[in-house]
Amino acid sequence: MTVVRHTDRRRTETPNAVMTTLASPTLGGSGHALWQVRMDPGTAGPEHRMSGEQLWTLVEGAATVELDGGDPVELGPGDTVVLPAGRLRRIVADEHAGMSALVTGPGDARAELADGTDRGTPGWIA
């Protein structure tokens, strides 16, 4: 059994969000990662693909998920979305409330931008 203490969590800030790693291969030894995403009102992540499936559960606020250019899907607190591997996606935080979500996926998943640029495994996942 591995216990990840509150004081061992990692915090990563990007221009779009703040990710707090709760467990990952380098933080607790799991093959899966679990992290919290917080986005300020109106903030949008970049269009990108992940090499592994991810599950997002909104805890606070609201968000819009765009997947492969299809119709945007609105999420509210308690909603969970399963984002398939390899599909182009973008998360947009509500313009008034922002959003907070718990996310899990494979700890070795790689990110690729819409233009094909390989961004590697994000630090909050590894």
Contacts in CASP RR format, 6 or more apart in sequence:
PFRMAT RR
TARGET T0000
AUTHOR 0000-0000-0000
METHOD contacts of the structure
MODEL  1
MTVVRHTDRRRTETPNAVMTTLASPTLGGSGHALWQVRMDPGTAGPEHRM
SGEQLWTLVEGAATVELDGGDPVELGPGDTVVLPAGRLRRIVADEHAGMS
ALVTGPGDARAELADGTDRGTPGWIA
2 23 0 8 1.000
2 28 0 8 1.000
2 29 0 8 1.000
2 30 0 8 1.000
4 22 0 8 1.000
4 23 0 8 1.000
4 27 0 8 1.000
4 28 0 8 1.000
8 27 0 8 1.000
9 20 0 8 1.000
9 21 0 8 1.000
9 22 0 8 1.000
9 27 0 8 1.000
10 20 0 8 1.000
10 21 0 8 1.000
10 27 0 8 1.000
10 123 0 8 1.000
10 124 0 8 1.000
11 18 0 8 1.000
11 19 0 8 1.000
11 20 0 8 1.000
11 21 0 8 1.000
12 18 0 8 1.000
12 19 0 8 1.000
12 20 0 8 1.000
12 21 0 8 1.000
12 122 0 8 1.000
12 123 0 8 1.000
12 124 0 8 1.000
13 19 0 8 1.000
16 39 0 8 1.000
16 43 0 8 1.000
16 44 0 8 1.000
16 45 0 8 1.000
16 46 0 8 1.000
17 37 0 8 1.000
17 38 0 8 1.000
17 39 0 8 1.000
17 43 0 8 1.000
17 45 0 8 1.000
18 37 0 8 1.000
18 38 0 8 1.000
19 35 0 8 1.000
19 36 0 8 1.000
19 37 0 8 1.000
19 38 0 8 1.000
19 122 0 8 1.000
19 124 0 8 1.000
20 35 0 8 1.000
20 36 0 8 1.000
20 38 0 8 1.000
20 124 0 8 1.000
21 27 0 8 1.000
21 33 0 8 1.000
21 34 0 8 1.000
21 35 0 8 1.000
21 123 0 8 1.000
21 124 0 8 1.000
21 125 0 8 1.000
22 34 0 8 1.000
22 35 0 8 1.000
22 36 0 8 1.000
23 29 0 8 1.000
23 30 0 8 1.000
23 32 0 8 1.000
23 33 0 8 1.000
23 34 0 8 1.000
24 30 0 8 1.000
24 31 0 8 1.000
24 32 0 8 1.000
24 33 0 8 1.000
24 34 0 8 1.000
24 35 0 8 1.000
24 107 0 8 1.000
24 124 0 8 1.000
24 125 0 8 1.000
24 126 0 8 1.000
25 31 0 8 1.000
25 33 0 8 1.000
25 107 0 8 1.000
25 108 0 8 1.000
25 126 0 8 1.000
26 126 0 8 1.000
30 107 0 8 1.000
31 106 0 8 1.000
31 107 0 8 1.000
31 108 0 8 1.000
32 104 0 8 1.000
32 105 0 8 1.000
32 106 0 8 1.000
32 107 0 8 1.000
33 104 0 8 1.000
33 105 0 8 1.000
33 106 0 8 1.000
33 107 0 8 1.000
33 109 0 8 1.000
33 124 0 8 1.000
33 125 0 8 1.000
33 126 0 8 1.000
34 102 0 8 1.000
34 103 0 8 1.000
34 104 0 8 1.000
34 105 0 8 1.000
35 102 0 8 1.000
35 103 0 8 1.000
35 104 0 8 1.000
35 124 0 8 1.000
35 125 0 8 1.000
36 59 0 8 1.000
36 100 0 8 1.000
36 101 0 8 1.000
36 102 0 8 1.000
36 103 0 8 1.000
37 56 0 8 1.000
37 91 0 8 1.000
37 99 0 8 1.000
37 100 0 8 1.000
37 101 0 8 1.000
37 103 0 8 1.000
38 99 0 8 1.000
38 100 0 8 1.000
39 45 0 8 1.000
39 63 0 8 1.000
39 91 0 8 1.000
39 93 0 8 1.000
39 98 0 8 1.000
39 99 0 8 1.000
39 100 0 8 1.000
40 93 0 8 1.000
40 98 0 8 1.000
41 93 0 8 1.000
41 94 0 8 1.000
41 95 0 8 1.000
41 96 0 8 1.000
41 97 0 8 1.000
41 98 0 8 1.000
42 92 0 8 1.000
42 93 0 8 1.000
42 94 0 8 1.000
42 95 0 8 1.000
42 98 0 8 1.000
43 92 0 8 1.000
43 93 0 8 1.000
43 98 0 8 1.000
44 90 0 8 1.000
44 91 0 8 1.000
44 92 0 8 1.000
44 93 0 8 1.000
45 90 0 8 1.000
45 91 0 8 1.000
45 92 0 8 1.000
46 90 0 8 1.000
46 113 0 8 1.000
46 114 0 8 1.000
47 66 0 8 1.000
47 88 0 8 1.000
47 89 0 8 1.000
47 90 0 8 1.000
47 113 0 8 1.000
47 114 0 8 1.000
48 88 0 8 1.000
48 89 0 8 1.000
48 90 0 8 1.000
48 111 0 8 1.000
48 112 0 8 1.000
48 113 0 8 1.000
48 114 0 8 1.000
48 119 0 8 1.000
49 85 0 8 1.000
49 86 0 8 1.000
49 87 0 8 1.000
49 88 0 8 1.000
49 89 0 8 1.000
49 111 0 8 1.000
49 112 0 8 1.000
49 114 0 8 1.000
50 83 0 8 1.000
50 85 0 8 1.000
50 86 0 8 1.000
50 89 0 8 1.000
50 109 0 8 1.000
50 110 0 8 1.000
50 111 0 8 1.000
50 112 0 8 1.000
51 85 0 8 1.000
51 86 0 8 1.000
51 106 0 8 1.000
51 109 0 8 1.000
51 110 0 8 1.000
51 111 0 8 1.000
51 112 0 8 1.000
52 85 0 8 1.000
52 86 0 8 1.000
52 105 0 8 1.000
52 106 0 8 1.000
52 109 0 8 1.000
53 82 0 8 1.000
53 83 0 8 1.000
53 84 0 8 1.000
53 85 0 8 1.000
53 105 0 8 1.000
53 106 0 8 1.000
54 82 0 8 1.000
54 83 0 8 1.000
54 103 0 8 1.000
54 104 0 8 1.000
54 105 0 8 1.000
54 109 0 8 1.000
55 80 0 8 1.000
55 81 0 8 1.000
55 82 0 8 1.000
55 83 0 8 1.000
55 103 0 8 1.000
55 104 0 8 1.000
55 105 0 8 1.000
56 65 0 8 1.000
56 75 0 8 1.000
56 80 0 8 1.000
56 81 0 8 1.000
56 83 0 8 1.000
56 91 0 8 1.000
56 101 0 8 1.000
56 102 0 8 1.000
56 103 0 8 1.000
57 78 0 8 1.000
57 79 0 8 1.000
57 80 0 8 1.000
57 101 0 8 1.000
57 102 0 8 1.000
57 103 0 8 1.000
58 75 0 8 1.000
58 76 0 8 1.000
58 77 0 8 1.000
58 78 0 8 1.000
58 79 0 8 1.000
58 80 0 8 1.000
58 99 0 8 1.000
58 100 0 8 1.000
58 101 0 8 1.000
59 77 0 8 1.000
59 78 0 8 1.000
59 100 0 8 1.000
59 101 0 8 1.000
59 102 0 8 1.000
60 77 0 8 1.000
60 97 0 8 1.000
60 98 0 8 1.000
60 99 0 8 1.000
60 100 0 8 1.000
61 76 0 8 1.000
61 77 0 8 1.000
61 93 0 8 1.000
61 94 0 8 1.000
61 97 0 8 1.000
61 98 0 8 1.000
61 99 0 8 1.000
61 100 0 8 1.000
62 74 0 8 1.000
62 75 0 8 1.000
62 76 0 8 1.000
62 77 0 8 1.000
62 93 0 8 1.000
62 94 0 8 1.000
62 97 0 8 1.000
62 98 0 8 1.000
62 99 0 8 1.000
63 74 0 8 1.000
63 75 0 8 1.000
63 76 0 8 1.000
63 91 0 8 1.000
63 92 0 8 1.000
63 93 0 8 1.000
63 94 0 8 1.000
63 98 0 8 1.000
63 99 0 8 1.000
63 101 0 8 1.000
64 72 0 8 1.000
64 73 0 8 1.000
64 74 0 8 1.000
64 75 0 8 1.000
64 91 0 8 1.000
64 92 0 8 1.000
64 94 0 8 1.000
65 72 0 8 1.000
65 73 0 8 1.000
65 75 0 8 1.000
65 81 0 8 1.000
65 83 0 8 1.000
65 89 0 8 1.000
65 90 0 8 1.000
65 91 0 8 1.000
65 92 0 8 1.000
66 72 0 8 1.000
66 73 0 8 1.000
66 89 0 8 1.000
66 90 0 8 1.000
66 91 0 8 1.000
66 92 0 8 1.000
67 73 0 8 1.000
67 83 0 8 1.000
67 87 0 8 1.000
67 88 0 8 1.000
67 89 0 8 1.000
68 87 0 8 1.000
68 88 0 8 1.000
68 89 0 8 1.000
69 88 0 8 1.000
72 92 0 8 1.000
73 81 0 8 1.000
75 81 0 8 1.000
75 99 0 8 1.000
83 89 0 8 1.000
85 109 0 8 1.000
86 112 0 8 1.000
88 114 0 8 1.000
93 99 0 8 1.000
105 125 0 8 1.000
106 125 0 8 1.000
107 121 0 8 1.000
107 125 0 8 1.000
107 126 0 8 1.000
108 121 0 8 1.000
108 125 0 8 1.000
108 126 0 8 1.000
109 121 0 8 1.000
109 125 0 8 1.000
110 118 0 8 1.000
110 119 0 8 1.000
110 120 0 8 1.000
110 121 0 8 1.000
111 118 0 8 1.000
111 119 0 8 1.000
111 120 0 8 1.000
111 121 0 8 1.000
111 122 0 8 1.000
112 118 0 8 1.000
112 119 0 8 1.000
112 120 0 8 1.000
113 119 0 8 1.000
END
